[in-house]
């Protein structure tokens, strides 16, 4: 079953109360900031695709670092009535860009429901800097190296 991936800051997704999976800080909504009612996600149907999506996110910045991300079942999102549009990503990781999607038509209520669903049913994961560097190095043949920052190029050589 396909999963959707979103880069997050996992410190924002901590429970307000240890015994309650329905309470989280409003700060978590920072990770779900929309632009014209759309939020960028990555649609993955295998562990390999998840790793590719995570590295696509990682190499889009100026330097490689640890990366936190949330994984949620696509079915959980479609249950909310949220539309998923295939939109080619614009990262240096050319072959992973096909995994990119936008969640669209998002209202405040939809984003609220998405946040609660991610918190309740999603899995928050982290790749360490070492894992990110090693994966990026092993996948550099699939990247447009001219679009990588000098820091990232140095890390993956």
C-alpha positions as CSV (number, residue, x, y, z in Angstrom):
1,X,0.0,0.0,0.0
2,X,1.4,3.4,-1.0
3,X,2.8,5.7,1.7
4,X,3.2,9.4,1.8
5,X,6.4,11.0,3.2
6,X,6.8,14.6,4.5
7,X,9.9,16.2,6.0
8,X,9.2,17.3,9.6
9,X,10.9,18.5,12.8
10,X,10.1,15.6,15.1
11,X,10.3,17.8,18.2
12,X,7.2,19.6,17.0
13,X,5.2,16.3,16.9
14,X,5.6,15.3,20.6
15,X,2.5,14.5,22.6
16,X,1.3,17.2,25.0
17,X,0.3,14.5,27.4
18,X,2.0,11.1,27.4
19,X,-1.2,9.1,27.5
20,X,-3.0,11.0,24.7
21,X,-2.3,10.5,20.9
22,X,-4.8,13.2,20.0
23,X,-2.9,16.2,21.6
24,X,0.0,17.9,20.0
25,X,1.4,21.4,20.0
26,X,0.3,23.9,17.4
27,X,3.9,24.2,16.4
28,X,3.5,20.9,14.4
29,X,1.4,22.9,11.9
30,X,4.6,24.7,10.8
31,X,5.6,21.5,9.1
32,X,2.3,21.5,7.2
33,X,2.5,25.1,5.8
34,X,0.6,25.3,2.6
35,X,1.2,27.4,-0.5
36,X,-2.0,28.2,-2.4
37,X,-3.7,25.3,-0.7
38,X,-1.0,22.8,-1.5
39,X,1.6,20.8,0.5
40,X,4.5,18.9,-1.0
41,X,4.7,15.2,-0.1
42,X,6.4,12.1,-1.7
43,X,4.4,9.0,-2.6
44,X,6.3,5.8,-2.1
45,X,5.4,2.1,-2.6
46,X,8.6,0.5,-1.3
47,X,11.3,1.0,1.3
48,X,13.7,1.9,-1.5
49,X,11.4,4.6,-2.7
50,X,11.2,6.0,0.8
51,X,15.0,6.2,1.0
52,X,15.0,7.9,-2.4
53,X,12.4,10.5,-1.3
54,X,14.3,11.2,1.9
55,X,17.6,11.7,0.0
56,X,15.8,13.9,-2.6
57,X,14.7,16.1,0.3
58,X,18.2,16.1,1.9
59,X,20.1,17.1,-1.2
60,X,17.7,20.0,-1.9
61,X,19.4,22.1,0.8
62,X,22.8,23.6,1.2
63,X,24.3,20.9,3.3
64,X,23.6,17.3,4.5
65,X,22.3,16.8,8.0
66,X,20.0,14.5,9.9
67,X,16.5,14.4,8.5
68,X,13.2,13.8,10.3
69,X,10.2,12.6,8.3
70,X,6.8,11.3,8.8
71,X,5.3,8.3,6.9
72,X,1.5,8.0,6.6
73,X,-0.6,5.6,4.6
74,X,-2.0,7.2,1.5
75,X,-5.4,5.7,2.3
76,X,-5.5,7.7,5.6
77,X,-5.1,10.9,3.6
78,X,-7.7,10.0,1.0
79,X,-10.2,9.2,3.8
80,X,-9.9,12.8,4.7
81,X,-11.1,13.9,1.2
82,X,-7.7,15.4,0.4
83,X,-6.7,15.3,-3.3
84,X,-3.3,13.9,-4.3
85,X,-1.8,15.3,-7.5
86,X,1.3,13.9,-9.2
87,X,3.7,16.7,-9.7
88,X,7.3,16.2,-10.8
89,X,9.7,17.2,-8.0
90,X,12.4,19.8,-8.6
91,X,15.3,18.3,-6.7
92,X,18.8,17.4,-7.9
93,X,17.9,13.7,-7.5
94,X,16.4,13.4,-11.0
95,X,15.1,9.8,-10.8
96,X,13.4,10.4,-7.4
97,X,11.5,13.5,-8.7
98,X,8.7,11.2,-10.1
99,X,7.8,10.3,-6.5
100,X,6.7,13.8,-5.7
101,X,3.1,14.7,-5.2
102,X,1.1,17.7,-3.9
103,X,-1.8,17.4,-1.5
104,X,-4.2,20.0,-2.9
105,X,-7.4,21.9,-2.1
106,X,-6.3,22.2,1.5
107,X,-8.4,24.3,3.9
108,X,-7.5,25.1,7.5
109,X,-9.8,22.2,8.5
110,X,-8.2,19.8,6.1
111,X,-4.7,20.7,7.4
112,X,-5.9,20.3,11.0
113,X,-7.3,16.9,10.2
114,X,-4.2,15.9,8.3
115,X,-2.0,16.9,11.3
116,X,-4.1,14.8,13.7
117,X,-4.1,11.9,11.3
118,X,-0.3,12.1,10.9
119,X,0.1,12.2,14.6
120,X,-2.4,9.4,15.3
121,X,-1.4,6.9,12.6
122,X,1.9,8.1,11.1
123,X,5.4,7.0,11.9
124,X,8.0,9.6,12.6
125,X,11.5,8.5,11.6
126,X,15.0,9.9,11.5
127,X,18.0,9.4,9.3
128,X,21.3,10.4,10.9
129,X,23.7,12.6,9.1
130,X,26.0,9.6,8.6
131,X,23.1,7.6,7.0
132,X,22.1,10.6,4.8
133,X,25.7,11.1,3.6
134,X,26.2,7.3,2.9
135,X,22.9,7.1,1.0
136,X,23.5,10.2,-1.0
137,X,27.0,9.0,-1.9
138,X,25.6,5.6,-3.1
139,X,22.9,7.4,-5.2
140,X,24.9,10.3,-6.6
141,X,24.9,8.6,-10.1
142,X,21.2,9.4,-10.3
143,X,21.6,13.1,-9.4
144,X,22.3,16.2,-11.4
145,X,25.5,17.1,-9.7
146,X,25.5,20.6,-11.2
147,X,22.5,21.4,-9.0
148,X,24.1,20.3,-5.7
149,X,25.6,22.8,-3.3
150,X,29.4,22.8,-2.9
151,X,29.0,21.5,0.7
152,X,26.9,18.5,-0.5
153,X,29.3,17.8,-3.4
154,X,32.2,17.7,-0.9
155,X,30.3,15.4,1.4
156,X,29.4,12.8,-1.2
157,X,32.8,12.6,-3.1
